[in-house]
């Protein structure tokens, strides 16, 4: 939308211009800093950040409508991901090139027939994790569920699987790389070291192995085959595989983790979710694809968890023309932040926003709410291509785990959300598991 007034960033409220990377670090990350800014200055805030100057953050879903159609990300802000890619940063592809690439991804990741066709394999991987957890008793949710999500996306979209051992190494390698390269975003002294370089080399070898084992044949519906048929260059395919592995394992794994954490802290909600799973599955331990739509409370609990702990706590766009944001107009070239965590905690649309209440997502409660009040996967043409698949995977995993276990936060553990590409829990989320009576692994005859 082109503004009708002269752009004037100085009119937008915000902290002193000299605040920037130091203020972000002092707040404990950009996710916390944006919450603080909007609490102090209102729904539209101007602030300084290296790589995004000038920057405006918008926490009102009605105002975000003016941003929803923008198909450009600020290059400097996403430069920290460039070392993971060799054919150009996939996060900042020009709109015309991005449209074709996105269309291919959606053709593989977003279709219900594809979800249904792969559902049995996803269920098998979930049962393998549940069987292992049954032997452990205490687990690290985010570590294990991120590994499971990585194995799922590898089996679903890449035409081949990863062993549990290798998926664990890949998750750790991504953590090494992102920890060091994220420091560039905040201009932390000291560049990437030998550990990050070694981890990045391991990730690239893993992708090379996936591609070497892949065969493009007629009728194959995996992502690599679809990219090849669309004449995407080999180097871009390699980068796409790496970024798909990164995005998919983080998004789904942390969403499931935070849902189980919140259910463990709210026994009534956990009992209600487990009772629904029991009612839908009966004597079965694993759902079928068609069962997911019947587990409506579980769906609401997942959505509410992603409201309170969105996997990606913020996003960003670059204005390609002047944009009117309420009483303000920001000029073309401005970085506009989508402070997803702040949007999800806006008390105007989410009364008592810190409270966990899955019934916020009943049809009646949702009817009068702006469509962009809940944007865990972003918005517009740069939203997450794997959103639909992530929801299927998360509901499947939650149904299997809630059918088999009760979850209790390990005593003495505090949970602190930190920013590490996604909204992670510092030190992971440790849970004590109790098997539910009369429920066993399907391979044991249940």
C-alpha positions as CSV (number, residue, x, y, z in Angstrom):
1,X,0.0,0.0,0.0
2,X,1.4,3.4,-0.9
3,X,1.0,6.0,1.9
4,X,-0.8,9.2,1.3
5,X,1.4,11.2,3.7
6,X,5.1,12.1,3.7
7,X,7.1,9.3,5.3
8,X,8.4,10.5,8.7
9,X,10.1,7.8,10.8
10,X,11.0,10.3,13.5
11,X,7.3,10.5,14.4
12,X,7.1,6.9,15.3
13,X,7.8,6.3,19.1
14,X,10.8,4.2,20.2
15,X,13.9,4.1,22.3
16,X,16.9,6.5,21.9
17,X,18.7,6.0,18.5
18,X,21.9,5.0,20.3
19,X,20.2,1.9,21.6
20,X,20.7,-1.1,19.4
21,X,22.6,-4.4,19.7
22,X,23.6,-3.7,23.3
23,X,19.9,-3.2,24.2
24,X,18.9,-6.4,22.5
25,X,21.6,-8.3,24.3
26,X,20.6,-6.8,27.6
27,X,17.0,-7.9,27.1
28,X,18.1,-11.4,26.4
29,X,17.5,-11.5,22.7
30,X,15.4,-9.7,20.1
31,X,12.3,-11.7,21.0
32,X,12.4,-10.2,24.6
33,X,13.4,-6.8,23.3
34,X,10.4,-6.5,21.0
35,X,8.0,-7.5,23.9
36,X,9.6,-4.7,26.0
37,X,9.4,-2.1,23.2
38,X,5.8,-2.7,22.4
39,X,4.8,-2.7,26.1
40,X,6.5,0.7,26.5
41,X,5.7,2.4,23.2
42,X,2.6,0.9,21.7
43,X,1.7,-1.2,18.6
44,X,4.1,0.6,16.2
45,X,7.7,1.1,17.3
46,X,10.9,2.4,15.7
47,X,14.2,1.1,16.8
48,X,17.8,0.6,15.8
49,X,19.3,-2.8,14.9
50,X,22.5,-3.6,12.9
51,X,21.5,-4.7,9.4
52,X,18.0,-3.3,9.7
53,X,18.3,0.4,9.9
54,X,15.8,2.0,9.7
55,X,13.5,-0.6,11.5
56,X,9.9,-0.5,12.5
57,X,8.1,-3.2,14.5
58,X,4.3,-3.7,14.1
59,X,2.5,-5.7,16.8
60,X,-1.1,-5.0,15.8
61,X,-2.7,-7.6,13.5
62,X,-4.9,-5.0,11.7
63,X,-1.9,-2.9,10.9
64,X,0.0,-6.0,9.7
65,X,-2.6,-6.3,6.8
66,X,-0.6,-3.5,5.1
67,X,2.5,-5.7,5.2
68,X,1.0,-9.1,4.4
69,X,1.6,-8.9,0.6
70,X,5.3,-7.8,0.7
71,X,7.5,-10.4,-1.0
72,X,10.9,-9.1,0.1
73,X,13.1,-9.8,3.1
74,X,16.0,-7.4,4.2
75,X,19.2,-8.9,2.9
76,X,21.5,-7.6,5.6
77,X,19.3,-9.0,8.4
78,X,19.4,-12.6,6.9
79,X,23.0,-12.5,5.9
80,X,23.9,-14.7,8.9
81,X,22.3,-17.6,7.0
82,X,24.3,-17.0,3.8
83,X,27.3,-19.3,4.9
84,X,24.9,-22.2,4.9
85,X,24.1,-21.7,1.2
86,X,26.3,-21.6,-1.9
87,X,23.9,-20.6,-4.7
88,X,22.5,-17.5,-3.0
89,X,20.6,-16.9,0.2
90,X,17.2,-18.7,-0.1
91,X,15.8,-16.4,2.6
92,X,16.2,-13.3,0.4
93,X,15.6,-14.5,-3.2
94,X,14.1,-11.8,-5.5
95,X,10.4,-12.1,-5.7
96,X,10.2,-13.5,-9.2
97,X,12.7,-16.2,-8.5
98,X,11.2,-16.9,-5.1
99,X,7.7,-17.4,-6.5
100,X,8.8,-20.4,-8.7
101,X,10.9,-21.9,-5.9
102,X,8.1,-21.5,-3.4
103,X,5.6,-23.1,-5.8
104,X,7.7,-26.2,-6.0
105,X,8.0,-26.5,-2.2
106,X,4.3,-26.1,-1.7
107,X,3.6,-28.8,-4.3
108,X,5.4,-31.3,-2.1
109,X,4.8,-30.0,1.4
110,X,1.3,-28.6,1.5
111,X,-0.9,-31.2,-0.2
112,X,-3.3,-33.4,1.7
113,X,-2.9,-36.4,-0.7
114,X,0.9,-36.3,0.0
115,X,0.4,-36.0,3.7
116,X,-1.9,-39.0,3.7
117,X,0.4,-41.1,1.5
118,X,3.4,-40.6,3.9
119,X,1.4,-40.8,7.1
120,X,2.2,-44.4,7.8
121,X,5.9,-43.8,7.7
122,X,5.7,-40.7,9.9
123,X,3.7,-42.8,12.4
124,X,6.3,-45.5,12.3
125,X,9.1,-43.1,13.2
126,X,7.0,-41.7,16.0
127,X,6.4,-45.1,17.5
128,X,10.1,-45.8,17.4
129,X,10.7,-42.7,19.5
130,X,7.9,-43.6,21.9
131,X,9.3,-47.1,22.3
132,X,12.7,-45.7,23.2
133,X,11.2,-43.2,25.6
134,X,9.4,-46.1,27.4
135,X,12.8,-47.5,28.2
136,X,14.2,-44.3,29.5
137,X,11.7,-42.7,31.9
138,X,13.3,-39.2,31.7
139,X,13.8,-37.4,28.4
140,X,15.0,-34.2,26.8
141,X,12.0,-33.0,24.8
142,X,13.6,-30.6,22.4
143,X,16.6,-32.7,21.6
144,X,14.7,-35.8,20.9
145,X,11.7,-34.2,19.2
146,X,14.0,-32.2,16.9
147,X,15.7,-35.4,15.9
148,X,12.4,-37.0,15.2
149,X,11.3,-34.0,13.1
150,X,14.5,-34.2,11.1
151,X,14.0,-37.9,10.4
152,X,10.4,-37.1,9.4
153,X,11.3,-34.4,6.9
154,X,14.1,-36.6,5.5
155,X,11.7,-39.5,4.9
156,X,8.9,-37.3,3.7
157,X,10.4,-34.7,1.4
158,X,14.0,-35.8,0.6
159,X,13.4,-39.3,-0.6
160,X,15.5,-41.0,2.1
161,X,15.8,-41.4,5.8
162,X,18.4,-40.5,8.4
163,X,19.4,-42.9,11.2
164,X,18.8,-41.8,14.8
165,X,22.6,-41.5,15.3
166,X,23.1,-39.3,12.2
167,X,20.0,-37.2,12.9
168,X,21.3,-36.4,16.4
169,X,24.6,-35.3,14.9
170,X,22.8,-33.1,12.4
171,X,20.8,-31.4,15.1
172,X,23.9,-30.7,17.1
173,X,25.7,-29.4,14.0
174,X,22.9,-27.0,13.2
175,X,23.1,-25.7,16.8
176,X,26.8,-25.1,16.5
177,X,26.5,-23.2,13.3
178,X,23.5,-21.1,14.2
179,X,24.9,-20.2,17.6
180,X,28.1,-18.7,16.1
181,X,26.5,-17.2,13.0
182,X,23.7,-15.6,14.9
183,X,26.3,-13.6,16.8
184,X,26.9,-11.7,13.5
185,X,23.3,-10.4,13.7
186,X,24.1,-8.6,17.0
187,X,27.7,-7.8,16.1
188,X,29.1,-9.9,18.9
189,X,32.9,-9.9,18.8
190,X,34.6,-12.9,17.4
191,X,33.8,-14.6,14.1
192,X,32.8,-18.2,13.5
193,X,35.4,-20.6,14.8
194,X,36.7,-24.0,14.0
195,X,33.7,-25.8,15.6
196,X,31.2,-24.0,13.4
197,X,33.3,-24.6,10.3
198,X,33.6,-28.3,11.1
199,X,29.8,-28.6,11.8
200,X,29.0,-26.8,8.5
201,X,31.2,-29.1,6.6
202,X,29.5,-32.1,8.3
203,X,26.0,-30.7,7.3
204,X,27.1,-30.3,3.7
205,X,28.5,-33.9,3.6
206,X,25.2,-35.1,4.9
207,X,23.3,-33.3,2.2
208,X,25.7,-34.6,-0.4
209,X,25.0,-38.2,0.9
210,X,21.2,-37.6,0.6
211,X,21.5,-36.3,-2.9
212,X,24.0,-39.1,-4.0
213,X,21.5,-41.7,-2.8
214,X,18.6,-40.1,-4.6
215,X,17.3,-41.1,-8.0
216,X,14.9,-38.9,-9.9
217,X,12.4,-41.3,-11.5
218,X,9.0,-40.7,-13.1
219,X,6.2,-40.4,-10.5
220,X,8.4,-39.7,-7.5
221,X,6.8,-37.0,-5.4
222,X,9.7,-36.0,-3.1
223,X,11.1,-32.5,-2.9
224,X,14.4,-33.3,-4.7
225,X,12.6,-34.8,-7.7
226,X,10.2,-31.9,-7.8
227,X,13.0,-29.4,-7.8
228,X,14.9,-31.3,-10.5
229,X,11.8,-31.5,-12.7
230,X,11.4,-27.7,-12.4
231,X,14.9,-27.2,-13.7
232,X,16.2,-25.8,-10.4
233,X,20.0,-25.8,-10.7
234,X,21.9,-28.6,-8.7
235,X,23.6,-26.1,-6.4
236,X,20.2,-24.5,-5.5
237,X,18.7,-28.0,-4.9
238,X,21.6,-28.7,-2.5
239,X,20.9,-25.4,-0.6
240,X,17.2,-26.2,-0.5
241,X,17.8,-29.6,1.1
242,X,20.0,-28.1,3.8
243,X,17.6,-25.2,4.6
244,X,14.6,-27.6,4.5
245,X,16.3,-29.8,7.1
246,X,17.1,-26.8,9.2
247,X,13.6,-25.2,9.1
248,X,11.6,-28.4,9.4
249,X,13.3,-30.0,12.4
250,X,13.3,-26.7,14.4
251,X,9.7,-25.7,13.7
252,X,8.0,-29.0,14.4
253,X,10.2,-30.2,17.2
254,X,9.9,-27.1,19.3
255,X,6.2,-26.7,18.7
256,X,5.6,-30.2,20.1
257,X,8.0,-29.6,23.0
258,X,6.3,-26.4,24.1
259,X,2.8,-28.1,23.8
260,X,3.9,-31.0,26.1
261,X,5.5,-28.5,28.5
262,X,2.3,-26.4,28.8
263,X,0.1,-29.5,29.2
264,X,2.4,-30.8,31.9
265,X,1.9,-27.5,33.8
266,X,-1.9,-27.6,33.3
267,X,-3.2,-31.0,34.4
268,X,-6.8,-30.3,33.6
269,X,-5.9,-29.5,30.0
270,X,-3.6,-32.6,29.8
271,X,-6.4,-34.8,31.1
272,X,-8.9,-33.4,28.6
273,X,-6.4,-33.8,25.7
274,X,-5.6,-37.4,26.7
275,X,-9.3,-38.3,27.1
276,X,-10.0,-37.0,23.6
277,X,-7.2,-39.1,22.1
278,X,-8.6,-42.1,24.0
279,X,-12.1,-41.5,22.6
280,X,-10.9,-41.1,19.1
281,X,-8.4,-44.0,19.0
282,X,-10.2,-46.5,21.2
283,X,-8.0,-49.5,21.6
284,X,-5.5,-48.3,19.0
285,X,-2.1,-46.8,19.9
286,X,-1.6,-44.8,16.7
287,X,-4.0,-42.6,14.8
288,X,-4.8,-42.8,11.2
289,X,-4.7,-39.7,9.0
290,X,-8.5,-39.2,9.1
291,X,-8.4,-39.3,13.0
292,X,-6.5,-36.0,13.2
293,X,-9.5,-33.8,12.2
294,X,-11.5,-35.4,15.1
295,X,-9.0,-34.4,17.7
296,X,-10.2,-30.8,17.9
297,X,-9.1,-30.1,21.5
298,X,-5.6,-31.4,20.7
299,X,-5.5,-29.0,17.7
300,X,-6.5,-26.1,19.9
301,X,-3.9,-27.0,22.5
302,X,-1.2,-27.0,19.8
303,X,-2.3,-23.7,18.4
304,X,-2.4,-22.1,21.9
305,X,1.1,-23.4,22.6
306,X,2.3,-21.8,19.4
307,X,0.6,-18.6,20.5
308,X,2.5,-18.6,23.8
309,X,5.8,-20.0,22.3
310,X,5.8,-19.5,18.5
311,X,8.6,-21.5,16.9
312,X,9.8,-18.4,15.1
313,X,9.4,-15.4,17.5
314,X,9.7,-12.8,14.8
315,X,10.0,-12.2,11.0
316,X,10.9,-9.3,8.8
317,X,10.1,-7.7,5.5
318,X,11.5,-4.8,3.5
319,X,9.0,-2.3,2.3
320,X,9.1,-2.1,-1.5
321,X,7.1,1.1,-1.5
322,X,5.8,3.6,1.1
323,X,3.5,1.8,3.6
324,X,0.8,3.3,5.7
325,X,0.7,1.9,9.2
326,X,-2.2,3.7,11.0
327,X,-1.2,7.3,11.5
328,X,2.3,6.7,10.3
329,X,3.8,6.2,6.9
330,X,7.1,4.4,6.5
331,X,9.2,4.8,3.3
332,X,10.3,2.2,0.9
333,X,13.5,0.4,2.0
334,X,12.4,0.3,5.7
335,X,12.8,-3.0,7.5
336,X,9.4,-3.9,9.0
337,X,9.5,-6.5,11.8
338,X,6.7,-9.0,12.4
339,X,7.2,-9.4,16.2
340,X,5.2,-12.6,16.3
341,X,5.6,-13.1,20.0
342,X,4.4,-9.6,20.7
343,X,1.5,-10.0,18.3
344,X,0.5,-13.2,20.1
345,X,0.6,-11.5,23.4
346,X,-1.3,-8.3,22.4
347,X,-3.9,-8.0,25.2
348,X,-6.3,-6.2,22.9
349,X,-6.9,-9.5,21.0
350,X,-5.7,-12.0,23.6
351,X,-7.1,-11.1,27.1
352,X,-4.9,-12.3,29.9
353,X,-2.3,-13.2,27.3
354,X,0.1,-15.2,29.5
355,X,-2.7,-17.7,30.4
356,X,-2.7,-21.0,28.6
357,X,-6.3,-21.6,27.4
358,X,-6.8,-23.9,24.3
359,X,-10.5,-22.8,24.1
360,X,-9.3,-19.4,22.8
361,X,-9.4,-21.4,19.5
362,X,-12.9,-22.6,19.5
363,X,-14.9,-21.4,16.4
364,X,-16.9,-19.1,18.6
365,X,-13.9,-17.5,20.3
366,X,-12.0,-17.2,17.0
367,X,-14.9,-15.6,15.0
368,X,-14.3,-12.0,15.9
369,X,-10.5,-12.1,16.0
370,X,-8.4,-10.6,13.2
371,X,-6.9,-13.2,10.9
372,X,-3.3,-12.0,11.6
373,X,-3.6,-12.2,15.4
374,X,-2.2,-15.7,15.2
375,X,0.7,-16.1,12.8
376,X,3.0,-18.8,14.1
377,X,4.2,-19.6,10.6
378,X,4.5,-16.0,9.5
379,X,2.3,-14.4,6.8
380,X,2.0,-13.7,3.2
381,X,4.3,-14.9,0.3
382,X,7.2,-15.5,2.6
383,X,5.4,-17.6,5.2
384,X,6.5,-21.1,6.0
385,X,6.0,-23.5,3.1
386,X,5.9,-26.5,5.5
387,X,3.2,-25.1,7.8
388,X,0.5,-27.6,6.8
389,X,2.9,-30.6,7.1
390,X,4.2,-29.3,10.5
391,X,0.7,-29.3,11.9
392,X,0.0,-32.9,10.7
393,X,3.3,-34.1,12.1
394,X,2.8,-32.3,15.4
395,X,-0.8,-33.6,15.9
396,X,0.4,-37.2,15.1
397,X,3.3,-37.1,17.5
398,X,1.2,-35.5,20.3
399,X,-1.6,-38.1,19.9
400,X,0.9,-41.0,20.1
401,X,2.7,-39.6,23.1
402,X,-0.4,-38.6,25.0
403,X,-1.9,-42.0,24.4
404,X,1.2,-43.7,25.9
405,X,2.6,-41.4,28.6
406,X,1.8,-38.8,31.3
407,X,4.4,-36.0,31.4
408,X,5.8,-34.2,34.4
409,X,8.5,-31.5,34.4
410,X,11.6,-32.9,36.1
411,X,11.8,-31.3,39.5
412,X,14.3,-28.4,40.0
413,X,14.2,-27.4,36.3
414,X,13.5,-23.8,35.3
415,X,12.4,-23.1,31.7
416,X,13.8,-20.0,30.0
417,X,12.9,-19.2,26.4
418,X,15.9,-18.1,24.3
419,X,16.3,-17.2,20.7
420,X,18.3,-19.6,18.6
421,X,16.8,-19.2,15.2
422,X,13.6,-20.5,16.9
423,X,12.2,-20.0,20.4
424,X,14.2,-22.7,22.2
425,X,14.3,-23.6,25.9
426,X,17.7,-22.9,27.4
427,X,19.1,-26.3,28.7
428,X,16.1,-28.1,27.0
429,X,12.9,-29.3,28.7
430,X,13.4,-32.4,30.8
431,X,10.4,-34.5,31.5
432,X,9.7,-37.5,33.7
433,X,7.4,-40.0,31.9
434,X,4.8,-42.3,33.4
435,X,3.4,-45.0,31.2
436,X,-0.4,-44.9,31.0
437,X,-2.1,-48.1,32.2
438,X,-3.1,-50.6,29.6
439,X,-1.3,-48.8,26.7
440,X,1.6,-50.5,24.9
441,X,3.5,-50.2,21.7
442,X,1.5,-51.4,18.6
443,X,4.5,-53.7,17.9
444,X,3.8,-55.4,21.2
445,X,0.3,-56.3,20.1
446,X,-1.8,-53.3,21.2
